[in-house]
Amino acid sequence: MTLPYKCVFFVYQGITIRNDKIAMSNMVNVYFFGKKYSVPGDLTIMTAMEYAGYTLKRGCGCRHGFCGACATIYRIKGCNELKTCLACQTQVQEGMYVA
């Protein structure tokens, strides 16, 4: 049995990326600013936001974790604990709420 695939185009650091090998089973549900998105599970928060259609103009800095400009607060669905991270280095998780 083959899994359905989705052809995806998104921009990362000014480069358009096409990935037609993303398995639908690898998708996770995340919430950006209260809206639900299904994104590939191996993306960072920052690239997942771009995948979801957001254009990052501020707060993205160096994209390698050196500057700390992308410091983010998030929580996981069902857990009230707030967590901090760098959006350029933290991989998305199922049920992640980012504001």
N, C-alpha and C positions, 0 to 999 in steps of 0.2 A: 504494500500500500504506500503510495506517495503522499507526501504532505503538500498542501497548497502553498504556493509561493507568491510573494508580493514584490512587484518592481517598484523601487523607491528612488526618488531623486531628492537630495537635500544638499545644502551648501555648508561646507565646513572650512573655515578660514579662507573664504573667497573661492574655493574650489567646489565645483558641482560634482557630487558623488552619486554614482548609480550602483545600486546593489540589488540584483535580482535573485540573490541566494538567501534571503532572510526567510527562514521557516516561520510559518504562522504560529507554531507551537512554542517558539522562542519569544513570543511577544508577552509583555507585562503591562498591566494597567497602572498608570500613574496619574496624578492630579496636579495640574499646574494652574494656579490661581482659581481653584474651584472647578475647573473643567477636566473631564476624564479623557485621557488619550491612551491609545494602545501603541506602545513603542517597542523596538527590539531590546531584549534584556541585557545585551552586552554593551549598551551605550552608557556614557556618563550623563549626569543630569544636564549638563550644558549642551551636549550634542543631541540629547533626547528632546530638549526644548526646541532646538533648531529643526529636528525631525518633525515635531508637532506643528511647525509653521511659524514659530516666534523668530523675530529678528533681534539679535542681541546687539545693542548699541552701546550700553554701559555695563560696567561690572563684569566684563569678561577678561580684562587684563591680558596676561601672558599666555593663558591656557595650559600652563604646565605646572601650576602650583607654587611658583616662586613668589608671586606678588601678593596673593591673598585677596585680590579684588573680587573674587567670585564666592566669598564666604556666604553660606546658605544655611537656613534653618529649615528642617523638615521633620515629619513624623510619619510613622507607619500606621495604616488603618488598624484600629483595634487596640492601639497602644497610645497612651496619653503623653508619653515621654517625648520632649522635644530634643532633637539631635542637631548638632552643628557639623558642617563639613565644607570642603571646597567642591564646588559644582563641577570643576574641570577634572576632578580625580575620583569622584564617588560614582559608582555604578548604580543605575536605577534598580529598585526592588519592587516587587508586587505590592500594590496598595500604598505607595509612597505619595505623601501630600507635600508639595513644595509651594511656598507662597513668597 
